[in-house]
């Protein structure tokens, strides 16, 4: 069985050395001690979301915290080629589901996109609250999937902002049901950003598609079926991960 994972502050992880005794408290400590009922002698991992992973053993358990001894310190490097999911805003919880699954599948950056056909609008406090929800989703999914490095969730972009990202990427692929070229056959760069662009429920408009293509993005398909906005991004990540990271 995999060791349970809990999240610590980056400052705690940065100063950790083998043999040191740390206290896991706050919400993570309460969850470990009262919900998971983890006790002395059990081994767990502590991660900071920035690449640090501490292998620790519990030496004492309180009512809402754990004292742990550090047995191993690892720093997992950032990938040289980053997988970036550009997820169009969608109604309901479809975009949340996409972000959650994408995190489990190894996405490195998540970009919320205010597409022309997005019904949902991220503006003002509502937009800030929605972005915070994505950040929380990424953290929970990163923890559940035992990642040491969590994806970044950047600010929402419109078409102009997305075109700038495409122009600065090493490769950009737009998922579209009418495309003839399969994503699985596309070359992947050794470094830089690899963008995977997913439209909203109503699809990417012809004007958006033309602008993205003119900026250098390649329009591709995943397979013979049409996927929802919540599943297209994770499916694309599985394709590129199988080509580059899962070998």
C-alpha positions in Angstrom: 0.0 0.0 0.0 1.3 3.5 -0.8 2.4 5.7 2.0 -0.1 8.4 3.0 0.9 11.9 1.8 0.5 15.2 3.6 1.3 18.7 2.6 3.7 20.9 4.5 4.8 24.5 4.1 7.7 24.9 1.6 9.8 26.5 4.4 9.5 23.4 6.5 10.6 21.2 3.6 13.4 23.5 2.6 15.1 23.2 6.0 14.5 19.5 6.6 17.5 17.1 7.1 17.7 13.4 7.8 17.3 12.8 11.5 15.4 15.9 12.3 12.1 15.7 14.2 9.2 17.8 12.8 5.7 18.5 13.9 2.9 18.0 11.4 0.1 20.2 12.7 -2.7 22.5 11.4 -5.4 21.0 9.1 -3.0 18.4 7.7 -1.9 17.3 11.2 -5.5 17.1 12.4 -6.5 15.0 9.3 -3.5 12.6 9.9 -4.1 12.2 13.6 -7.9 12.3 13.9 -9.2 11.1 10.5 -6.5 8.8 9.3 -5.6 7.8 12.9 -1.9 7.5 12.0 0.2 6.4 14.9 3.8 5.9 16.1 5.9 3.7 13.8 3.9 4.4 10.7 5.7 5.8 7.6 4.3 8.7 5.6 5.5 11.2 3.0 5.5 14.9 3.4 5.5 17.1 0.2 5.5 20.8 -0.3 4.0 21.0 -3.8 7.3 22.4 -5.1 9.2 19.2 -5.6 10.3 18.3 -2.1 9.4 14.9 -0.7 10.3 13.9 2.9 10.0 10.2 3.9 9.2 10.3 7.6 8.3 7.9 10.4 5.8 9.0 13.1 7.4 9.1 16.6 4.5 10.5 18.5 0.8 11.2 17.9 -1.2 13.9 19.6 -4.9 14.7 19.4 -4.4 17.0 16.4 -0.7 16.6 15.3 2.1 14.2 14.7 5.8 14.3 15.6 7.8 12.7 12.8 11.4 11.9 12.2 12.9 12.6 8.7 14.4 9.4 7.2 14.8 10.6 3.6 14.9 13.9 1.7 14.3 14.0 -2.0 14.0 16.9 -4.4 12.2 16.0 -7.6 13.3 18.2 -10.5 10.9 20.1 -12.6 10.3 18.5 -16.1 12.3 20.0 -18.9 9.2 19.9 -21.1 6.1 21.2 -19.3 2.6 20.0 -20.2 0.2 22.9 -20.1 -3.5 22.4 -20.2 -5.5 25.3 -21.5 -9.0 24.5 -20.2 -11.9 26.6 -21.5 -14.3 27.6 -18.7 -17.3 25.3 -18.6 -20.6 25.3 -16.8 -21.3 23.1 -13.8 -18.3 21.2 -12.5 -17.0 20.0 -15.9 -13.9 22.2 -15.8 -13.3 21.3 -12.1 -13.4 17.6 -13.1 -11.0 18.3 -16.0 -8.5 20.0 -13.7 -8.7 17.3 -11.1 -8.1 14.5 -13.6 -5.4 16.5 -15.4 -3.5 16.9 -12.1 -3.6 13.1 -11.4 -2.3 12.6 -15.0 0.7 14.8 -14.5 -0.2 18.2 -15.9 2.4 20.9 -15.0 0.4 24.1 -15.6 -3.3 24.8 -15.9 -4.5 27.9 -17.8 -8.2 28.9 -17.5 -9.4 30.2 -20.8 -12.4 32.5 -21.3 -13.4 31.3 -24.7 -16.0 33.0 -26.8 -18.5 30.2 -26.2 -17.8 29.8 -22.5 -21.1 30.3 -20.7 -19.3 30.8 -17.4 -17.6 34.2 -16.9 -14.8 34.8 -14.5 -15.0 38.4 -13.5 -14.3 40.2 -10.3 -14.7 38.4 -7.0 -16.6 35.6 -8.7 -13.6 35.0 -10.9 -11.1 35.1 -8.0 -13.3 32.6 -6.1 -13.4 30.3 -9.1 -9.7 30.4 -9.5 -9.2 29.6 -5.8 -11.4 26.6 -6.3 -9.2 25.4 -9.1 -6.1 25.9 -6.9 -7.8 23.9 -4.1 -8.7 21.2 -6.6 -5.1 20.9 -7.8 -3.8 20.7 -4.2 -6.3 17.9 -3.3 -5.7 16.0 -6.5 -1.9 16.4 -6.2 -2.0 15.1 -2.7 -4.3 12.2 -3.6 -2.0 11.2 -6.5 1.1 11.5 -4.3 2.7 14.2 -6.3 5.6 16.2 -4.8 5.2 19.0 -7.4 1.7 20.5 -7.9 0.6 22.2 -11.1 0.5 26.0 -11.3 -2.9 27.5 -11.9 -2.4 30.8 -13.7 -4.8 33.7 -14.2 -7.6 33.4 -16.7 -6.7 34.4 -20.3 -8.8 35.6 -23.2 -8.0 34.8 -26.8 -5.3 37.5 -27.0 -3.6 36.1 -23.9 -3.9 32.5 -25.3 -2.3 33.6 -28.6 0.7 35.0 -26.6 1.1 31.7 -24.8 1.0 29.8 -28.1 3.6 32.1 -29.6 5.9 31.4 -26.6 5.4 27.6 -26.5 7.6 25.0 -28.0 4.5 23.2 -29.3 0.7 23.9 -29.1 -2.0 21.5 -30.0 -5.7 22.5 -30.3 -8.2 19.6 -29.8 -10.9 19.7 -32.4 -13.4 17.0 -33.6 -13.0 18.0 -37.3 -9.2 17.7 -37.3 -7.6 14.9 -39.4 -4.2 14.8 -37.7 -4.0 12.6 -34.6 -2.4 14.0 -31.5 -0.6 10.7 -31.0 1.4 11.2 -34.2 2.6 14.7 -33.3 6.3 15.3 -32.3 6.9 16.5 -28.8 9.8 18.9 -28.0 12.5 18.0 -25.5 12.0 21.2 -23.5 9.7 24.2 -23.3 5.9 24.3 -23.0 3.6 21.9 -24.7 0.1 23.4 -24.8 -3.0 21.3 -25.1 -6.0 23.6 -25.8 -9.5 22.4 -24.9 -12.6 24.4 -25.9 -15.9 24.8 -24.0 -19.1 22.7 -24.4 -20.1 24.7 -27.5 -16.8 24.2 -29.1 -14.1 26.5 -30.4 -15.4 29.1 -32.8 -14.0 29.2 -36.4 -12.5 32.6 -35.7 -10.7 31.3 -32.6 -9.5 28.2 -34.5 -8.2 30.4 -37.4 -6.4 32.7 -34.9 -4.8 29.8 -33.0 -3.6 28.2 -36.2 -2.2 31.4 -37.5 -0.2 31.8 -34.2 1.4 28.4 -34.8 -0.9 25.9 -33.0 -1.6 22.6 -34.7 -5.3 21.4 -34.8 -5.5 17.7 -33.8 -7.9 15.0 -32.9 -7.8 12.4 -30.1 -9.8 9.6 -31.7 -13.0 8.9 -33.5 -15.4 9.9 -30.7 -16.3 13.4 -29.4 -15.2 13.9 -25.8 -16.7 16.3 -23.3 -14.8 19.3 -22.1 -14.2 17.5 -18.8 -12.5 14.5 -20.4 -10.7 15.8 -23.5 -7.9 17.4 -21.6 -7.1 14.4 -19.4 -7.3 12.2 -22.5 -4.8 14.4 -24.3 -2.5 14.3 -21.3 -2.6 10.6 -21.2 -1.5 10.5 -24.9 1.5 12.8 -24.5 2.5 11.2 -21.2 2.5 7.8 -22.7 4.8 9.1 -25.5 7.2 11.0 -23.2 6.9 10.2 -19.5 5.4 6.7 -19.1 8.0 4.8 -20.9 
